[in-house]
Structure formats: structure tokens, C-alpha cells
Amino acid sequence: MHTKTLAAAAETMTVKGEFSAGYGYGTDAERWDALQRRDAGADGVFWYSVSSTGVYCRPSCGARAALRRNVRFHDSCVDAEQAGFRACLRCKPKLAPLAERHAQAVAQVCRLIDAAAETPDLDALAQACAMSRFHFQRVVKSHTGITPTAFRGGGSGCAIRFAIGACSLGAILVAATDKGICAILMGDDPDLLARDLQDRFPRAELRGADADFEATVAKVVGLVEAPAIGLDLPLDVRGTVFQQRVWQALRAIPSGATVSYAELAARIGVAAGARAVAGACAANPIAVAIPCHRVVRQDGALSGYRWGVERKAALLKREGGA
């Protein structure tokens, strides 16, 4: 993938395999469970304080486990501090989550590479991120899914299999890396779908489908025809940290149910972020399997579906939600 694509995806974080099952941090029970697992995915969604120490932390903090009776949960650092708690010196809860800081550093390096007349060496890139060469290599691999060498070369050499078929909602394109499905696109014109895929992965090696991949396409078409069945195939999706949170929350919406953009924003801890949530839904590259069609306007009206409102209505009708 071209470095400009990586930088534009900004603060990228790769999900390898299935998204976390049963996403939800809305109740105290769910938050306590996340805290016991030191779930980094909950960082930035909620914070917790410990009455016996007077300190508040992020869920992934490596501090000694607290007793449940001493723990309170908070929706923001401000909330925790207004309750009289001070920030933990270990996990620094006021800062962005470590994964997000690393991803921002990777995005910065993408822009440095694009702006340079000659590609900087690894030591120079690591220094720009204030990291050691070894740590920088690990961070880049973790957040982009490619090695530092491939990263400097724009991600060239990534192989993506794809096929374009037909379903009851029109043309459908399914694409996958060796890690999982990276795109499910729908539309009226197969050529436009192929062009969309090329634009997303300008330096990847695009390969036509083989017999094994046809079975994958058949599963995806089956999902479109009956969205309630879900998809048991792994996904390989990249997006900003915020987009990943939105997409993860989308997969937790049950078939047949709908939520508003404002409600979805509240579920991920950004009550005033309805517009940003709508933007993340619009950027979703995995139609139906990441069900952005289940998000509607506050008044219940359908709008804002990148593959067409008519398709959105049809999918909801098939789920019994419209």
C-alpha cells in the first residue's frame, strides 16, 4: 500500500482476524470484565479509580489489581478528577492510549517519507519518532501489518485476491489478503468497483479469484441475501483508532435492530461525536459484515449509506428491522 494511503488512513491500526466478540463497555459489569483483562481496547472509552489509593487509571494499566469494592468507573478524566482522584503516574491516563500514540507516530513517518526527496533510512525514521530502531520496527509492523522495508517501499508486494460477482442488490466485489477480507464493495457498475479497489490498494498485486476464493465469495453473497446469518470469515481491515472503535461497535448491533448516530457515539464514549461516527460509517470498506446499514438518523429515517439508501432499506427489511 502506498505511503500516502497509509498516512491518509492516519493513525492506522490493523485488525487481524475477527473483531473482538461481544464488544461493549456500557455497563459496570462489562467494564469490570475489561479491567480484569486489562483490555487495551477499552482505553479512551472509560477510566477507573481506586478509592484506596486515590488514583485513576486507564483500563490497560499494569498497576496492581484493585478490589472490586474500591473501584469506580468514569466516562472521562475530568469526571474522575472532579470526583477527587489524581492521574496515575504509571499509565498516564490523560495522554492518548499508547496504541494511538504509536499509530500517530507511524502516520507522521508516512508523511516524512512522502515529503523526502530520497527515502530516509531506518535510523532517521526511528529518530523522528523518538524511538530506538528496534522499537520502531516493532511499532511499524504492529500498526501497518508490514515490515519496515516494505513500509518504506510503499507496501508494494502485498497480494490481494478479488472477485466480482452478482447478488440481488447488484454487483459485489470481495477482496482479501492472506489475513482476511479487506473489502466488500457493492454497486451497479463492476468496473467502478474494480477501480475503487485499485484506488484503495494502488501498489498491491491484485489477483483474480481461484476456486478456493469462489467459496469465500459465495459466503459473502449469502450474507447479503440473509444478513442475519453473520459472517464467520476473518477480516483484515485498517482504519484510524476512532474508526476501529466505531466499526467494532457496529458489529455489536444485533440483526434486526437499529441505532442512531448519536446513540452509537454515546456507546463508544463520545456523546457529542455523532457527525464523526457518521464519517466512520461512511469510510467502512466492509459492507454488511460491518453493518453500518443498521445506523439511522435520530428520527429513524434512512440516510448516508455509501452503497445507496435503497440497498440499506433492503438489508434492513431482510433482517426484519424495517
C-alpha positions as CSV (number, residue, x, y, z in Angstrom):
1,M,0.0,0.0,0.0
2,H,1.3,3.4,-0.9
3,T,2.6,5.5,2.0
4,K,0.1,8.3,1.1
5,T,-2.7,5.7,1.6
6,L,-1.2,4.8,5.0
7,A,-0.9,8.4,6.0
8,A,-4.4,9.3,4.8
9,A,-5.7,6.3,6.8
10,A,-3.9,8.2,9.6
11,E,-3.1,6.7,12.9
12,T,-3.8,3.3,11.4
13,M,-4.3,0.2,13.4
14,T,-4.7,-3.2,11.8
15,V,-7.3,-5.8,13.0
16,K,-6.0,-9.2,12.1
17,G,-8.7,-12.0,12.2
18,E,-12.1,-11.4,13.7
19,F,-13.0,-8.3,15.6
20,S,-13.4,-8.8,19.3
21,A,-16.6,-10.6,20.0
22,G,-19.2,-9.2,22.4
23,Y,-17.9,-5.7,22.3
24,G,-19.4,-3.5,24.9
25,Y,-18.2,-1.2,27.8
26,G,-21.5,0.3,28.6
27,T,-22.3,-1.4,31.9
28,D,-20.2,-1.7,35.1
29,A,-20.1,-5.4,34.7
30,E,-18.6,-5.1,31.2
31,R,-16.2,-2.5,32.4
32,W,-15.1,-4.7,35.3
33,D,-14.5,-7.6,33.0
34,A,-12.4,-5.4,30.6
35,L,-10.5,-4.1,33.6
36,Q,-9.6,-7.6,34.8
37,R,-8.4,-8.5,31.3
38,R,-6.5,-5.1,31.1
39,D,-8.2,-4.7,27.8
40,A,-6.3,-2.0,25.8
41,G,-9.4,-1.7,23.5
42,A,-11.2,0.0,26.4
43,D,-8.6,2.7,26.7
44,G,-10.1,6.0,25.9
45,V,-13.6,4.6,26.3
46,F,-13.7,4.7,30.1
47,W,-11.4,5.2,33.1
48,Y,-11.4,3.7,36.6
49,S,-10.5,5.0,40.0
50,V,-9.4,3.2,43.2
51,S,-10.6,4.6,46.5
52,S,-7.8,3.0,48.5
53,T,-5.1,4.8,46.5
54,G,-6.9,8.0,45.3
55,V,-5.7,7.4,41.8
56,Y,-7.5,6.9,38.5
57,C,-6.1,4.9,35.6
58,R,-6.8,3.6,32.0
59,P,-8.2,0.0,31.8
60,S,-4.9,-1.4,30.5
61,C,-2.8,0.0,33.3
62,G,-0.3,-2.5,34.7
63,A,-0.8,-1.4,38.3
64,R,-1.6,-4.0,40.9
65,A,-5.2,-5.3,40.6
66,A,-7.7,-3.5,42.9
67,L,-10.6,-5.0,44.8
68,R,-13.9,-4.5,43.2
69,R,-15.4,-2.7,46.2
70,N,-12.7,0.0,45.8
71,V,-13.3,0.6,42.1
72,R,-15.4,3.3,40.4
73,F,-15.8,3.9,36.7
74,H,-15.7,7.2,34.9
75,D,-16.5,8.4,31.4
76,S,-13.7,10.9,31.2
77,C,-10.6,12.1,33.0
78,V,-12.5,15.2,34.0
79,D,-15.1,13.1,35.7
80,A,-12.5,11.2,37.7
81,E,-10.7,14.4,38.8
82,Q,-14.0,16.1,39.8
83,A,-14.6,13.0,42.0
84,G,-11.3,13.8,43.7
85,F,-8.9,11.3,42.1
86,R,-5.4,12.1,40.6
87,A,-3.9,10.7,37.5
88,C,-1.8,7.5,37.7
89,L,1.9,8.2,37.1
90,R,2.3,4.8,35.5
91,C,-0.3,4.6,32.8
92,K,-0.7,8.4,32.3
93,P,-4.4,8.3,31.6
94,K,-4.6,11.9,30.3
95,L,-2.5,11.0,27.3
96,A,-3.9,9.2,24.3
97,P,-3.7,5.4,24.6
98,L,-0.2,4.1,23.8
99,A,-1.5,2.3,20.6
100,E,-2.9,5.6,19.4
101,R,0.3,7.5,20.1
102,H,2.3,4.8,18.2
103,A,-0.2,5.0,15.3
104,Q,0.2,8.8,15.2
105,A,3.9,8.3,15.0
106,V,3.6,5.9,12.1
107,A,1.3,8.4,10.3
108,Q,3.9,11.1,10.8
109,V,6.6,8.9,9.3
110,C,4.4,8.2,6.3
111,R,4.3,11.9,5.7
112,L,8.0,12.3,6.2
113,I,8.7,9.6,3.6
114,D,6.3,11.2,1.1
115,A,7.9,14.7,1.6
116,A,11.5,13.5,1.3
117,A,13.5,13.7,-1.9
118,E,15.1,10.4,-1.0
119,T,13.7,7.7,1.3
120,P,15.2,8.2,4.8
121,D,17.0,5.2,6.3
122,L,15.5,3.4,9.3
123,D,17.7,5.1,11.8
124,A,16.4,8.5,10.7
125,L,12.8,7.4,10.7
126,A,13.2,5.9,14.2
127,Q,14.8,9.1,15.4
128,A,11.9,11.2,14.1
129,C,9.6,9.1,16.2
130,A,11.9,9.3,19.3
131,M,12.2,5.5,19.3
132,S,15.0,3.1,19.0
133,R,15.5,1.4,15.7
134,F,14.3,-2.0,17.1
135,H,11.2,-0.5,18.8
136,F,10.4,1.5,15.7
137,Q,10.4,-1.7,13.6
138,R,8.1,-3.4,16.0
139,V,5.7,-0.5,16.1
140,V,5.5,-0.2,12.3
141,K,4.9,-3.9,11.9
142,S,2.2,-3.9,14.6
143,H,0.3,-0.9,13.2
144,T,0.6,-1.5,9.4
145,G,1.0,-5.2,9.2
146,I,4.1,-4.9,7.0
147,T,7.9,-4.8,7.7
148,P,9.8,-1.5,7.8
149,T,11.4,-2.4,4.4
150,A,8.0,-2.9,2.7
151,F,6.7,0.2,4.5
152,R,9.5,2.4,3.0
153,G,8.7,0.9,-0.4
154,G,5.1,1.9,-0.1
155,G,3.8,-1.5,0.9
156,S,4.4,-2.9,-2.6
157,G,4.2,-6.7,-2.9
158,C,1.0,-7.1,-0.9
159,A,-1.1,-9.7,-2.7
160,I,-4.9,-9.3,-2.8
161,R,-7.3,-11.8,-4.3
162,F,-10.6,-10.5,-5.5
163,A,-13.6,-11.4,-7.5
164,I,-16.6,-9.5,-8.8
165,G,-20.0,-11.3,-8.8
166,A,-23.7,-10.6,-8.8
167,C,-26.2,-10.6,-6.0
168,S,-29.8,-9.5,-5.6
169,L,-28.6,-5.9,-4.8
170,G,-26.4,-5.6,-7.9
171,A,-22.7,-6.1,-8.4
172,I,-20.5,-7.1,-5.5
173,L,-16.7,-7.2,-5.1
174,V,-15.0,-9.3,-2.5
175,A,-11.2,-8.9,-1.8
176,A,-8.9,-10.5,0.7
177,T,-5.3,-10.5,1.8
178,D,-3.8,-13.7,3.3
179,K,-5.0,-12.4,6.7
180,G,-8.7,-11.9,5.8
181,I,-11.3,-10.0,3.9
182,C,-10.2,-6.4,3.3
183,A,-13.1,-5.1,1.2
184,I,-16.7,-5.9,0.4
185,L,-18.0,-3.3,-2.1
186,M,-21.4,-3.1,-3.7
187,G,-22.7,-1.0,-6.7
188,D,-24.2,-1.0,-10.1
189,D,-21.1,-1.0,-12.2
190,P,-18.5,-3.8,-11.8
191,D,-15.8,-1.7,-13.5
192,L,-16.2,1.1,-10.9
193,L,-15.9,-1.4,-8.1
194,A,-12.6,-2.7,-9.6
195,R,-11.4,0.8,-9.9
196,D,-12.3,1.5,-6.3
197,L,-10.3,-1.5,-5.2
198,Q,-7.3,-0.3,-7.2
199,D,-7.5,3.2,-5.7
200,R,-7.6,1.7,-2.2
201,F,-4.5,-0.5,-2.9
202,P,-2.5,1.2,-5.6
203,R,0.7,-0.8,-5.1
204,A,-0.8,-4.1,-4.2
205,E,-0.7,-7.1,-6.5
206,L,-4.3,-7.7,-7.4
207,R,-5.0,-11.3,-8.4
208,G,-8.1,-12.9,-9.9
209,A,-10.0,-15.4,-7.8
210,D,-9.2,-19.1,-7.7
211,A,-11.6,-22.0,-6.9
212,D,-11.0,-21.7,-3.2
213,F,-11.8,-18.0,-3.2
214,E,-15.0,-18.6,-5.0
215,A,-16.2,-20.3,-1.9
216,T,-15.4,-17.2,0.1
217,V,-17.4,-15.0,-2.4
218,A,-20.3,-17.4,-2.1
219,K,-20.3,-16.9,1.7
220,V,-20.4,-13.2,1.3
221,V,-23.2,-13.3,-1.2
222,G,-25.1,-15.5,1.2
223,L,-24.6,-12.8,3.9
224,V,-26.0,-10.1,1.6
225,E,-29.1,-12.3,0.9
226,A,-29.5,-13.1,4.6
227,P,-27.6,-10.6,6.7
228,A,-28.8,-12.1,10.0
229,I,-26.6,-15.2,9.5
230,G,-23.4,-13.1,10.1
231,L,-20.0,-13.9,8.6
232,D,-17.6,-16.3,10.2
233,L,-14.6,-15.3,8.0
234,P,-11.6,-13.3,9.3
235,L,-11.3,-9.6,8.4
236,D,-8.2,-7.6,7.7
237,V,-9.3,-4.0,8.0
238,R,-7.3,-0.8,8.6
239,G,-8.6,2.5,9.8
240,T,-8.0,5.1,12.4
241,V,-8.2,4.2,16.1
242,F,-11.6,6.1,16.2
243,Q,-12.9,4.3,13.1
244,Q,-11.9,0.9,14.6
245,R,-13.9,1.7,17.7
246,V,-17.0,2.7,15.6
247,W,-16.7,-0.4,13.4
248,Q,-16.3,-2.7,16.4
249,A,-19.4,-1.1,18.0
250,L,-21.3,-1.6,14.7
251,R,-20.7,-5.4,14.9
252,A,-22.3,-5.4,18.3
253,I,-25.6,-4.2,17.0
254,P,-27.9,-7.2,16.8
255,S,-29.5,-8.2,13.5
256,G,-32.9,-6.6,13.1
257,A,-32.0,-3.7,15.4
258,T,-31.1,-0.1,14.5
259,V,-29.4,2.7,16.4
260,S,-29.0,6.4,15.7
261,Y,-25.6,8.0,15.0
262,A,-25.9,9.9,18.3
263,E,-26.7,6.6,20.2
264,L,-23.7,4.9,18.6
265,A,-21.5,7.8,19.6
266,A,-22.6,7.6,23.2
267,R,-21.9,3.8,23.2
268,I,-18.2,4.5,22.4
269,G,-17.9,7.3,24.9
270,V,-18.1,10.3,22.6
271,A,-21.6,11.7,23.3
272,A,-21.1,14.7,21.1
273,G,-19.5,12.8,18.2
274,A,-22.5,11.8,16.1
275,R,-21.0,13.6,13.0
276,A,-17.6,11.8,13.5
277,V,-19.4,8.5,13.9
278,A,-21.3,9.1,10.6
279,G,-17.9,9.8,8.9
280,A,-16.5,6.5,10.2
281,C,-19.6,4.6,8.9
282,A,-19.1,6.2,5.5
283,A,-15.5,5.1,5.5
284,N,-16.4,1.5,6.3
285,P,-14.9,-0.7,3.5
286,I,-16.7,-3.9,4.5
287,A,-20.3,-3.8,3.5
288,V,-22.8,-5.9,5.5
289,A,-20.2,-7.8,7.6
290,I,-19.5,-4.5,9.4
291,P,-23.2,-3.5,9.5
292,C,-23.2,0.3,9.1
293,H,-26.6,-0.2,7.4
294,R,-28.0,-0.6,11.0
295,V,-27.4,3.1,11.8
296,V,-30.1,5.5,11.1
297,R,-31.0,9.2,11.7
298,Q,-32.3,10.3,15.1
299,D,-35.9,10.3,13.7
300,G,-35.4,6.8,12.3
301,A,-35.1,7.9,8.7
302,L,-32.6,6.1,6.4
303,S,-29.7,8.2,5.0
304,G,-26.0,8.2,4.5
305,Y,-25.3,4.7,3.2
306,R,-22.3,4.7,0.8
307,W,-23.8,1.9,-1.3
308,G,-27.2,3.5,-1.7
309,V,-30.1,4.1,0.6
310,E,-32.2,1.6,-1.4
311,R,-29.7,-1.2,-0.5
312,K,-29.7,-0.1,3.1
313,A,-33.5,-0.4,3.2
314,A,-33.4,-3.8,1.5
315,L,-30.8,-5.1,4.0
316,L,-32.9,-3.9,7.0
317,K,-36.0,-5.4,5.5
318,R,-34.2,-8.8,5.2
319,E,-33.3,-8.5,8.9
320,G,-36.8,-7.6,9.9
321,G,-35.7,-4.1,11.0
322,A,-37.7,-2.1,8.5
